[in-house]
Every structure is written in C-alpha cells, then in structure tokens.
C-alpha cells in the first residue's frame, strides 16, 4: 500500500469542492464504491482519505446541531464578543 501526502489529499478535497460543490461527498462516495467493487483498493484508500478530510472541513464550516443552537442563543443574548 502506498502512502499519500497530505498535500495531495487536500488538493483533491479542494478540487472536489470546486467541481461538485454540495454534491462532493456523494461523488466521492460513488467513486470509492466503484473502486472498491473493481478491487482497486489503493485508489479507494486514497479517495477515502480525501472524503474523510472533506468531512472534517464540512464539520468545521457547518457546525453540528449541538453547536449551532448554542451559538445562536449566545448571539441572541449578546454573550459573544
């Protein structure tokens, strides 16, 4: 199994977002599924790493339901700086 550089992985994350927008995660999942079915496991592993970083990025950009209501409440009550 080959190792992948973080630079290459993040470059593909950015490319996936530019090319597919909101559908990037679904497109990566489709690609991973196809590669796995074709037994191209090294490539599937690479794209799985890309998908994982994309999810990390989305988790930062789009806070989950437990974070967002708290932030909104703080904004409404004037507690944020």
C-alpha positions in Angstrom: 0.0 0.0 0.0 1.4 3.4 -0.9 1.4 6.4 1.4 -0.4 9.6 0.4 0.9 13.1 1.1 -1.4 15.4 2.9 -0.8 18.0 0.2 -2.1 15.6 -2.5 -5.1 14.7 -0.4 -6.1 18.3 0.4 -5.6 19.3 -3.2 -8.2 16.7 -4.2 -10.5 18.0 -1.4 -10.4 21.5 -2.9 -10.8 20.1 -6.4 -13.8 18.1 -5.4 -15.5 21.1 -3.8 -14.8 23.3 -6.8 -16.1 20.6 -9.3 -19.0 19.2 -7.4 -20.0 21.7 -4.7 -22.6 20.4 -2.3 -22.5 17.0 -4.1 -18.8 16.5 -3.4 -19.3 14.0 -0.6 -21.8 12.0 -2.6 -19.5 11.9 -5.6 -16.5 10.8 -3.5 -18.7 8.0 -2.0 -19.7 6.9 -5.5 -16.1 6.9 -6.7 -14.9 4.9 -3.6 -17.7 2.4 -4.1 -16.8 1.9 -7.8 -13.1 1.5 -7.0 -13.8 -1.0 -4.2 -16.1 -3.0 -6.5 -13.3 -3.1 -9.1 -10.8 -4.2 -6.3 -8.7 -1.1 -6.8 -8.1 -0.8 -3.1 -5.1 1.6 -3.1 -7.1 4.1 -5.1 -10.2 3.5 -2.9 -8.0 4.2 0.1 -6.7 7.5 -1.3 -10.2 8.7 -2.1 -11.4 7.5 1.3 -8.7 9.8 2.8 -10.0 12.7 0.6 -13.6 12.0 1.7 -12.5 12.0 5.4 -10.7 15.4 5.1 -13.7 16.8 3.2 -16.0 15.7 6.1 -13.6 17.3 8.6 -13.7 20.5 6.6 -17.5 20.5 6.5 -17.7 19.8 10.2 -15.7 23.0 10.7 -17.6 25.1 8.2 -21.0 23.7 9.2 -21.2 23.1 12.9 -23.4 20.3 14.0 -26.8 20.6 15.6 -25.4 20.7 19.2 -23.1 23.6 18.4 -25.3 25.8 16.2 -28.2 26.4 18.7 -25.8 27.3 21.5 -24.1 29.8 19.2 -27.4 31.3 18.1 -28.5 31.6 21.7 -25.3 33.4 22.6 -25.7 35.8 19.7 -29.4 36.5 20.7 -28.4 37.1 24.3 -25.4 39.2 23.4 -22.9 36.9 25.1 -20.5 36.6 22.2 -17.7 39.0 21.7 
